[in-house]
Amino acid sequence: MFVQSEKKVRGRLHKADFSGAEKPIQAKIGFEFQSAEWMICKSPACSVEAGATQEEVRAASLYKKGHVLFENAFWSAQVDTTENRVSYLELVTAPFEEDGEGFRQFKSAASEMVEFFDFAFQAPHKATLSKRIIPCRTFSRFGGIKSPEALIVLPKDNPNPVLIPQATAGIRLDKLYQIMSDISAPSNSEPESEASRKEAGRIYLLGDSASGDFLRGASKNARIAVRDADVVVRRFQEKWHMPFSDALKGLLTLVLFYLFAGFRGSKVYAKASMALLARTDFARMFSLLPENEKEFLAANGGSAWLELVKSSVPEGMRDFSQSFFSGGIFNARPEIFWHTLKDLSKEQWLTEMTRGRDLLTERHFPNRRRAYELESMGAMGDKTDTVLGEPAPIIEFRAGKKCMDARQAMDYAEKTFKAIYALNRGLDHYYGEPLEIR
């Protein structure tokens, strides 16, 4: 989310900072707002010859993921694509500084984005029976037009866009345990006052769905990960006669959360099973541990690290020769219909991260032919944010199936901005509570 428009690197499309200036990432928060109904296309007459097949016409009318329609200093309108190759509108913000000035910039951008959606229902358009078709150049008041030929197609009678918001930010390694605790399902021992403070954040940061299964599953996984990481770290501190850092407990908690999600599996593509998605890869996160811990856990082929993790999972998951996606991860793309990713074992993943490679990424997955199914998982490699002078892994907060209108989505983003700011600074704050950002 920190990167916006397309550029080619070694023949492949990657995203690049649309500000035109390469800057180090430092304590920044970015947002995406994907529309669930507003489609993007272009006139096929501009790109196909007479006599083209229906499939050729349709393909020529679509844009690639990340294509920029228009942009300004703080946000842009882009194209997102689904696994079924349908192109939708997505608004993407620039990365805002995690401070008072950045928060003011975000608020201004959020106001403009709400205005954009309101304006779309007043703008000149071509009407069909159920759609409004608006040329992209109509929105020049919101930024420089990059694709004047583009058409934005929206429902005719629905004035409220349905948006799926996501946030990305650097989270200090020693704070990962805390955020897992914040989103975890309440335990019987948790005070009622504390449980009620967490509830709003649990729903908004994890997302929701019609059935609620994704929310309940992820929340339960987080609770087990927090509980087991805490118990096992205390036990092994005594066994190995060495203290462990909060950074190790944070990393272990996220690793367990991933293992539980992979074990459960679902009929979605891989990254959709992760309510919190690590954009910095796990090899880089392992390297951020204190030197003495890192050396001890990585020694002898990572045997101590494997023992620590294996002791943290339920007995039925302790066969680490099994596939990471043992429950099955599926994709709706026709060319790989119902394919299950079985090429990576838990032991391979855990061992190789101690050696500097995260196999749960497109770059390093054992079966490169299927690797593109891992879109965004560890996609930023060793890149980290810098929070309070420390390198911090970049985490994507996925809002699951939670659909909002424009004002609700901007409210979600504002509260998330405050929650992340407070989390990194160790402030006593939960999602939705008042907070002054300095």
C-alpha positions as CSV (number, residue, x, y, z in Angstrom):
1,M,0.0,0.0,0.0
2,F,2.9,2.3,0.3
3,V,3.4,2.1,-3.5
4,Q,1.1,3.3,-6.2
5,S,1.7,3.2,-9.9
6,E,3.3,0.7,-12.3
7,K,6.8,0.4,-13.5
8,K,8.6,-2.6,-15.1
9,V,11.5,-4.3,-13.3
10,R,13.1,-7.2,-15.2
11,G,10.1,-7.5,-17.4
12,R,7.5,-7.7,-14.7
13,L,5.1,-5.1,-13.4
14,H,5.8,-3.7,-10.0
15,K,4.3,-0.8,-8.1
16,A,6.3,2.4,-7.6
17,D,5.9,5.5,-5.5
18,F,3.6,7.8,-7.5
19,S,5.1,10.9,-5.9
20,G,8.1,10.4,-8.2
21,A,10.6,10.5,-5.3
22,E,12.2,7.4,-3.7
23,K,12.1,8.1,0.0
24,P,12.9,5.9,2.9
25,I,9.9,4.6,4.7
26,Q,9.6,6.1,8.2
27,A,6.7,5.6,10.5
28,K,4.0,5.8,7.8
29,I,0.4,4.6,7.5
30,G,-1.2,3.9,4.1
31,F,-4.8,3.0,3.2
32,E,-6.6,1.3,0.3
33,F,-10.3,1.5,-0.4
34,Q,-11.4,-1.2,-2.9
35,S,-14.9,-0.8,-4.4
36,A,-16.9,-3.9,-4.6
37,E,-19.2,-2.7,-7.5
38,W,-17.5,0.2,-9.4
39,M,-15.9,-1.3,-12.5
40,I,-13.2,0.1,-14.7
41,C,-12.9,-0.4,-18.5
42,K,-11.8,1.3,-21.6
43,S,-13.3,1.6,-25.0
44,P,-12.2,-1.5,-27.0
45,A,-12.3,0.5,-30.2
46,C,-9.0,2.1,-29.3
47,S,-7.1,-1.1,-28.9
48,V,-8.6,-3.9,-31.1
49,E,-9.1,-4.2,-34.8
50,A,-12.4,-4.9,-36.6
51,G,-13.3,-8.6,-36.6
52,A,-11.9,-9.3,-33.1
53,T,-13.5,-12.0,-31.1
54,Q,-15.6,-11.3,-28.1
55,E,-12.8,-12.5,-25.8
56,E,-10.3,-10.2,-27.5
57,V,-12.6,-7.2,-27.2
58,R,-13.2,-7.9,-23.5
59,A,-9.4,-8.4,-22.8
60,A,-8.6,-5.2,-24.6
61,S,-11.1,-3.3,-22.5
62,L,-9.5,-4.1,-19.2
63,Y,-6.5,-2.6,-17.4
64,K,-3.8,-4.3,-15.4
65,K,-3.8,-4.3,-11.6
66,G,-2.3,-1.0,-10.2
67,H,-3.0,1.0,-13.4
68,V,-3.4,4.7,-12.3
69,L,-6.5,6.6,-13.5
70,F,-5.8,9.9,-11.8
71,E,-3.7,11.1,-8.9
72,N,-2.9,14.0,-6.7
73,A,-0.3,14.6,-3.9
74,F,-2.1,12.3,-1.3
75,W,-4.2,9.8,-3.1
76,S,-4.9,8.2,-6.4
77,A,-7.6,6.3,-8.2
78,Q,-6.3,2.9,-9.5
79,V,-7.4,-0.4,-10.9
80,D,-7.7,-3.5,-8.9
81,T,-8.4,-6.9,-10.4
82,T,-10.0,-10.0,-8.9
83,E,-9.0,-13.6,-9.4
84,N,-11.7,-13.8,-12.1
85,R,-10.0,-11.0,-14.0
86,V,-12.6,-8.3,-13.3
87,S,-11.3,-4.7,-12.9
88,Y,-12.6,-2.6,-10.1
89,L,-11.9,0.9,-8.8
90,E,-9.6,1.3,-5.9
91,L,-8.6,4.5,-4.1
92,V,-5.0,4.3,-2.7
93,T,-3.5,6.9,-0.4
94,A,0.1,8.0,-0.2
95,P,1.9,6.9,3.0
96,F,1.2,9.4,5.7
97,E,3.7,10.3,8.4
98,E,2.7,8.9,11.8
99,D,2.4,12.3,13.4
100,G,0.2,15.3,13.7
101,E,1.0,16.7,10.2
102,G,0.5,13.3,8.6
103,F,-2.8,12.9,10.4
104,R,-4.0,16.3,9.1
105,Q,-3.0,15.3,5.6
106,F,-4.9,12.1,5.9
107,K,-8.0,13.9,7.1
108,S,-7.9,16.2,4.1
109,A,-7.4,13.3,1.7
110,A,-10.3,11.4,3.4
111,S,-12.6,14.4,2.9
112,E,-11.7,14.6,-0.8
113,M,-12.3,10.9,-1.3
114,V,-15.8,11.2,0.2
115,E,-16.4,14.2,-2.1
116,F,-15.3,12.1,-5.0
117,F,-17.9,9.5,-4.4
118,D,-20.6,12.2,-3.9
119,F,-19.6,13.9,-7.1
120,A,-19.8,10.7,-9.1
121,F,-23.6,10.7,-8.7
122,Q,-23.9,14.3,-10.0
123,A,-21.4,14.1,-12.9
124,P,-22.4,13.9,-16.6
125,H,-22.7,10.3,-17.6
126,K,-24.1,7.9,-20.2
127,A,-26.9,5.8,-18.7
128,T,-27.8,2.2,-19.4
129,L,-30.7,0.3,-17.8
130,S,-28.7,-0.3,-14.6
131,K,-25.4,1.6,-14.9
132,R,-23.9,5.0,-15.0
133,I,-20.8,5.2,-17.3
134,I,-18.6,8.2,-16.6
135,P,-15.4,9.1,-18.5
136,C,-12.4,9.3,-16.2
137,R,-11.5,12.8,-17.5
138,T,-14.7,14.0,-15.7
139,F,-12.8,13.7,-12.4
140,S,-10.0,16.1,-13.3
141,R,-10.9,18.3,-10.3
142,F,-9.5,15.5,-8.1
143,G,-6.1,15.1,-9.7
144,G,-4.0,14.8,-12.9
145,I,-5.7,12.5,-15.3
146,K,-3.4,9.6,-16.4
147,S,-6.0,7.5,-18.4
148,P,-8.4,9.9,-20.2
149,E,-9.8,7.0,-22.2
150,A,-10.9,5.1,-19.0
151,L,-14.5,4.6,-18.1
152,I,-15.8,4.3,-14.6
153,V,-19.0,2.1,-14.5
154,L,-21.1,2.3,-11.3
155,P,-24.6,1.2,-10.3
156,K,-27.3,3.6,-11.4
157,D,-29.5,3.6,-8.4
158,N,-27.1,3.0,-5.5
159,P,-25.8,6.3,-4.1
160,N,-23.6,4.6,-1.5
161,P,-20.4,2.9,-2.8
162,V,-19.6,-0.4,-1.1
163,L,-15.9,-0.2,0.0
164,I,-13.5,-2.7,1.5
165,P,-10.9,-0.8,3.4
166,Q,-7.4,-1.9,4.3
167,A,-4.5,-0.3,6.2
168,T,-0.8,-0.9,6.1
169,A,1.8,0.3,8.6
170,G,5.0,-0.6,10.3
171,I,4.5,-2.3,13.6
172,R,7.4,-2.8,16.0
173,L,8.3,-6.4,16.4
174,D,7.9,-6.1,20.2
175,K,4.3,-4.9,19.7
176,L,3.1,-7.8,17.6
177,Y,2.2,-9.8,20.7
178,Q,0.1,-6.8,21.9
179,I,-1.9,-6.4,18.7
180,M,-2.6,-10.1,18.6
181,S,-3.8,-9.8,22.2
182,D,-6.0,-6.9,21.2
183,I,-7.8,-8.7,18.4
184,S,-8.0,-12.1,20.2
185,A,-11.3,-13.6,21.2
186,P,-12.1,-12.8,24.9
187,S,-11.2,-15.5,27.4
188,N,-13.2,-16.4,30.4
189,S,-10.6,-14.9,32.7
190,E,-10.6,-11.5,30.9
191,P,-12.3,-8.7,32.9
192,E,-15.5,-7.6,31.3
193,S,-14.4,-3.9,31.2
194,E,-11.3,-4.9,29.2
195,A,-13.2,-7.2,26.9
196,S,-15.7,-4.4,26.0
197,R,-12.9,-2.0,25.2
198,K,-11.4,-4.5,22.7
199,E,-14.6,-5.4,20.9
200,A,-14.9,-2.6,18.4
201,G,-11.3,-3.0,17.3
202,R,-11.6,-6.7,17.1
203,I,-14.4,-6.3,14.6
204,Y,-12.9,-3.5,12.5
205,L,-9.3,-4.6,12.4
206,L,-10.2,-8.3,11.6
207,G,-13.2,-7.6,9.4
208,D,-16.5,-9.3,9.2
209,S,-18.5,-11.5,6.9
210,A,-22.1,-12.5,6.4
211,S,-21.5,-15.7,8.3
212,G,-18.9,-14.3,10.7
213,D,-16.7,-17.4,10.3
214,F,-13.7,-15.4,9.2
215,L,-13.9,-13.1,12.2
216,R,-14.5,-15.9,14.7
217,G,-11.8,-18.1,13.3
218,A,-9.2,-15.4,13.1
219,S,-10.1,-14.1,16.6
220,K,-9.9,-17.6,18.1
221,N,-6.6,-18.2,16.4
222,A,-5.2,-15.0,17.8
223,R,-6.3,-15.9,21.3
224,I,-4.6,-19.4,21.1
225,A,-1.5,-17.9,19.6
226,V,-1.2,-15.3,22.4
227,R,-1.9,-17.8,25.1
228,D,0.5,-20.5,23.8
229,A,3.3,-18.1,22.9
230,D,3.2,-16.6,26.4
231,V,3.2,-20.0,28.2
232,V,5.9,-21.5,26.0
233,V,8.3,-18.6,26.1
234,R,8.1,-18.6,30.0
235,R,8.7,-22.3,30.0
236,F,11.7,-22.2,27.7
237,Q,13.3,-19.3,29.5
238,E,13.6,-21.6,32.5
239,K,14.7,-24.6,30.4
240,W,17.4,-22.8,28.5
241,H,18.4,-20.4,31.3
242,M,18.2,-17.3,29.2
243,P,15.7,-14.4,29.0
244,F,13.7,-13.8,25.9
245,S,12.7,-10.5,24.5
246,D,9.2,-9.1,23.7
247,A,10.3,-9.1,20.1
248,L,10.7,-12.9,20.2
249,K,7.3,-13.3,21.8
250,G,5.8,-11.0,19.1
251,L,7.4,-13.0,16.2
252,L,6.4,-16.3,17.7
253,T,2.8,-15.1,18.1
254,L,2.5,-14.0,14.4
255,V,4.2,-17.3,13.3
256,L,1.6,-19.3,15.3
257,F,-1.2,-17.2,13.8
258,Y,0.0,-18.0,10.3
259,L,0.3,-21.7,11.1
260,F,-3.2,-21.9,12.4
261,A,-4.6,-20.1,9.4
262,G,-2.7,-22.4,7.0
263,F,-3.8,-25.5,9.0
264,R,-7.5,-24.4,8.8
265,G,-7.5,-23.5,5.1
266,S,-10.4,-22.2,3.1
267,K,-11.7,-21.9,-0.4
268,V,-9.9,-18.6,-1.1
269,Y,-6.5,-17.5,-2.4
270,A,-3.7,-17.7,0.1
271,K,-3.4,-14.1,1.4
272,A,-7.2,-13.9,2.0
273,S,-6.8,-16.4,4.9
274,M,-4.6,-14.0,6.8
275,A,-6.4,-11.3,8.8
276,L,-3.1,-9.7,9.4
277,L,-0.7,-10.0,6.5
278,A,3.0,-9.6,6.8
279,R,4.3,-7.6,3.9
280,T,7.9,-7.7,5.3
281,D,8.9,-11.4,5.0
282,F,9.5,-13.6,8.0
283,A,13.2,-14.0,7.3
284,R,13.7,-10.3,7.8
285,M,11.6,-10.4,10.9
286,F,13.7,-13.2,12.3
287,S,16.8,-11.2,11.6
288,L,15.4,-8.3,13.7
289,L,15.6,-10.4,16.9
290,P,18.3,-9.5,19.4
291,E,21.6,-11.0,18.3
292,N,22.0,-13.5,21.1
293,E,18.4,-14.9,20.6
294,K,18.9,-15.0,16.8
295,E,22.2,-16.9,17.0
296,F,20.9,-19.4,19.6
297,L,17.6,-20.2,17.7
298,A,19.3,-20.5,14.3
299,A,22.1,-22.8,15.5
300,N,22.1,-26.4,14.4
301,G,19.8,-25.9,11.5
302,G,17.3,-23.9,13.6
303,S,16.7,-26.9,16.0
304,A,15.9,-24.6,19.0
305,W,13.5,-22.5,16.9
306,L,11.7,-25.6,15.6
307,E,11.5,-27.0,19.2
308,L,10.1,-23.7,20.5
309,V,7.4,-23.4,17.7
310,K,6.5,-27.1,17.9
311,S,5.9,-26.9,21.6
312,S,3.6,-23.9,21.0
313,V,1.1,-25.6,18.7
314,P,-1.6,-28.2,19.6
315,E,-0.5,-31.8,19.4
316,G,-2.4,-32.5,16.2
317,M,-0.3,-29.9,14.4
318,R,3.1,-31.0,15.5
319,D,4.0,-33.1,12.4
320,F,6.0,-30.4,10.7
321,S,6.6,-32.5,7.6
322,Q,3.0,-31.7,6.7
323,S,2.2,-29.0,4.2
324,F,2.0,-25.4,5.5
325,F,-1.4,-25.3,3.8
326,S,-2.5,-28.6,5.1
327,G,-6.2,-27.6,5.3
328,G,-6.1,-26.5,1.6
329,I,-6.0,-23.1,0.0
330,F,-7.9,-22.8,-3.2
331,N,-8.1,-20.3,-6.0
332,A,-11.0,-19.5,-8.4
333,R,-8.7,-18.7,-11.3
334,P,-9.8,-21.0,-14.2
335,E,-6.3,-22.2,-15.2
336,I,-5.6,-23.5,-11.7
337,F,-9.2,-24.3,-10.6
338,W,-9.3,-26.0,-7.1
339,H,-5.5,-26.3,-7.0
340,T,-4.1,-26.8,-3.5
341,L,-0.8,-25.4,-2.5
342,K,1.1,-28.5,-1.1
343,D,4.7,-27.7,-2.0
344,L,5.8,-26.2,1.3
345,S,6.1,-28.0,4.6
346,K,6.0,-26.3,8.0
347,E,9.5,-27.4,8.8
348,Q,10.9,-26.0,5.5
349,W,9.2,-22.6,6.2
350,L,10.4,-22.4,9.8
351,T,14.0,-23.6,9.1
352,E,14.6,-21.4,6.0
353,M,13.5,-18.2,7.7
354,T,16.4,-18.7,10.2
355,R,18.7,-18.9,7.1
356,G,17.5,-15.7,5.4
357,R,14.7,-17.0,3.1
358,D,11.0,-16.9,3.6
359,L,9.6,-19.7,1.4
360,L,6.0,-18.4,1.9
361,T,6.6,-15.8,-0.7
362,E,6.3,-15.6,-4.5
363,R,10.0,-15.1,-4.7
364,H,11.1,-18.2,-2.8
365,F,8.1,-20.6,-2.8
366,P,9.4,-24.1,-3.7
367,N,7.0,-24.5,-6.7
368,R,7.6,-21.3,-8.7
369,R,4.8,-22.3,-11.1
370,R,2.3,-21.8,-8.4
371,A,4.1,-19.0,-6.5
372,Y,2.0,-16.1,-7.9
373,E,-0.9,-17.5,-5.8
374,L,0.9,-16.0,-2.8
375,E,0.3,-12.4,-3.9
376,S,1.4,-9.8,-1.3
377,M,2.6,-12.4,1.2
378,G,6.0,-11.1,2.2
379,A,6.0,-9.2,-1.1
380,M,8.1,-6.3,0.3
381,G,11.0,-8.7,1.2
382,D,13.4,-7.1,3.7
383,K,11.9,-3.7,3.5
384,T,10.8,-2.3,6.9
385,D,9.3,0.8,8.3
386,T,11.2,2.9,10.9
387,V,9.3,3.5,14.1
388,L,10.9,5.5,17.0
389,G,14.3,4.8,15.5
390,E,13.7,1.0,15.2
391,P,13.1,-1.1,12.1
392,A,9.5,-2.3,12.1
393,P,7.9,-5.0,10.0
394,I,5.2,-3.8,7.6
395,I,1.8,-5.3,8.4
396,E,-1.4,-5.1,6.3
397,F,-4.6,-5.0,8.3
398,R,-7.1,-6.8,6.1
399,A,-10.7,-5.9,6.7
400,G,-12.0,-9.2,5.4
401,K,-15.6,-9.0,4.1
402,K,-16.4,-5.8,6.0
403,C,-18.2,-3.5,3.5
404,M,-18.7,0.1,4.2
405,D,-19.9,3.3,2.5
406,A,-17.4,6.1,1.9
407,R,-18.0,7.9,5.2
408,Q,-17.8,4.7,7.2
409,A,-14.6,3.7,5.5
410,M,-12.9,7.0,6.2
411,D,-14.0,6.7,9.9
412,Y,-12.5,3.2,10.0
413,A,-9.3,4.6,8.6
414,E,-9.1,7.5,11.1
415,K,-9.6,5.2,14.0
416,T,-7.1,2.7,12.6
417,F,-4.5,5.5,12.2
418,K,-4.9,6.4,15.9
419,A,-4.8,2.7,17.0
420,I,-1.6,2.1,15.2
421,Y,0.0,5.3,16.4
422,A,-0.9,4.3,20.0
423,L,0.2,0.7,19.6
424,N,3.7,1.6,18.5
425,R,4.1,4.0,21.4
426,G,2.8,1.7,24.0
427,L,-0.2,4.0,24.9
428,D,-3.2,2.6,26.7
429,H,-5.7,3.0,23.8
430,Y,-8.1,0.8,22.0
431,Y,-9.7,1.2,18.6
432,G,-12.3,4.1,18.6
433,E,-11.2,5.7,21.8
434,P,-10.3,9.5,21.8
435,L,-6.6,10.2,21.2
436,E,-4.6,13.3,20.3
437,I,-1.9,12.6,17.7
438,R,1.2,14.8,18.1
